[in-house]
Amino acid sequence: MINAELNHDLLVAKMQQKLAYLPSMDYADWRKKIKEKFIELTGLDEIEKNTCPLNLQIEWEKEKEGFKIIRFTFDSEVGETVPCYLVIPNLGKEKYPVAITLQGHSTGFHLSIEEYKAGDEKYQEKGRGGFALQAARNGYIALAIEQRGMGERKTHSGNRHPMYMCRYASLLAFEIGRTILGERMWDVHKAIDALAAFPECDLDKILITGNSGGGTMSYYAACYDERIKLSVPSCSFSPYKESILSIAHCPCNYIPSAYKWFEMQDLACLIAPRNLVVVTGKEDEIFPIDAVRRGFETVRQIFKANGVEENCSLVETSKGHWWCEDIVWNAINEQAQKLGWK
């Protein structure tokens, strides 16, 4: 039988990343090169050129569980409107820390405020869907963003399985010198700009979290926007070699040519010395635990080189590819206490 994957496997096995972390290198120079290459390969340099006024529009406000929920939209670039929910706790405070919450491949970000539709039954299990309301219950203002290619922003893939709804948008972005990862990062970046319209938001206290594709963006967006002080990606961090280069993933996980230059863990230099908590499932079949542990050792070295090894941590759950509500929010609240946010 022909091994149709042998050629690529052999190429991956012998490839050495040109910007892989080495303790002996000039750290500041290396970090500068990584950032430049990251922006180039994700297409962010091209995306930035297409920026436009925010044109923020509030569509409605309502009360739910004692929280105020605001639905609003803004334009992140020419021709791109981003729908959002802002969930504000009613705790009598003037300002609140902000938790950006991101769904992964799902039917959409309406899950974040626990407003379910037909077909959403599995997300009604405890803790699986309502990320934004979970954040508000923990005392944060939650900003839920519909990611490109998902939910209300799905494109030509129509009613196909949620795992494939952003496939067309991802491949189209590749063809025109962008990536959907870069576009999603830009949306988060501009969403933070939009928060200035809401005085309850403490823009010096911003965290980001999500599961699966939402976790992926929680990591990459923090690499790009330094206003994010705490990144908590769930079920999404792994060296490329053992995950997206070995296991079939949606195209929205890929950065063309990235493996020639860096591994996912090398990018932690763009988050350090800010705070990073990686949440992973011991039984996660698409982000294998042994690989996650190996990659996180590089993360630890990078934070140690910054003199802030205590600002990164790995939290393992007993689950598979699963958002563990209590574990995630306990980890976030612990970090918020250390940062003086609570």
HELIX and SHEET records of a PDB file:
HELIX    1   1 LEU A    6  LYS A   14  1                                   9    
HELIX    2   2 TYR A   27  THR A   42  1                                  16    
HELIX    3   3 LEU A   44  GLU A   48  1                                   5    
HELIX    4   4 PHE A  109  ILE A  113  5                                   5    
HELIX    5   5 GLU A  121  GLN A  124  5                                   4    
HELIX    6   6 PHE A  131  ARG A  137  1                                   7    
HELIX    7   7 GLY A  151  ARG A  153  5                                   3    
HELIX    8   8 PRO A  162  TYR A  164  5                                   3    
HELIX    9   9 ARG A  167  GLU A  175  1                                   9    
HELIX   10  10 ILE A  180  ALA A  194  1                                  15    
HELIX   11  11 LEU A  195  ALA A  197  5                                   3    
HELIX   12  12 GLY A  213  TYR A  224  1                                  12    
HELIX   13  13 PRO A  251  ASN A  253  5                                   3    
HELIX   14  14 ALA A  258  TRP A  261  1                                   4    
HELIX   15  15 MET A  264  LEU A  270  5                                   7    
HELIX   16  16 ILE A  289  ALA A  305  1                                  17    
HELIX   17  17 GLU A  309  ASN A  311  5                                   3    
HELIX   18  18 GLU A  325  LEU A  339  1                                  15    
SHEET    1   A 9 GLN A  57  LYS A  64  0                                        
SHEET    2   A 9 PHE A  67  GLU A  77 -1                                        
SHEET    3   A 9 GLU A  80  ILE A  88 -1                                        
SHEET    4   A 9 ILE A 141  ILE A 145 -1                                        
SHEET    5   A 9 TYR A  96  LEU A 102  1                                        
SHEET    6   A 9 CYS A 201  ASN A 211  1                                        
SHEET    7   A 9 LEU A 230  SER A 234  1                                        
SHEET    8   A 9 ASN A 275  GLY A 281  1                                        
SHEET    9   A 9 CYS A 312  THR A 317  1                                        
END                                                                             
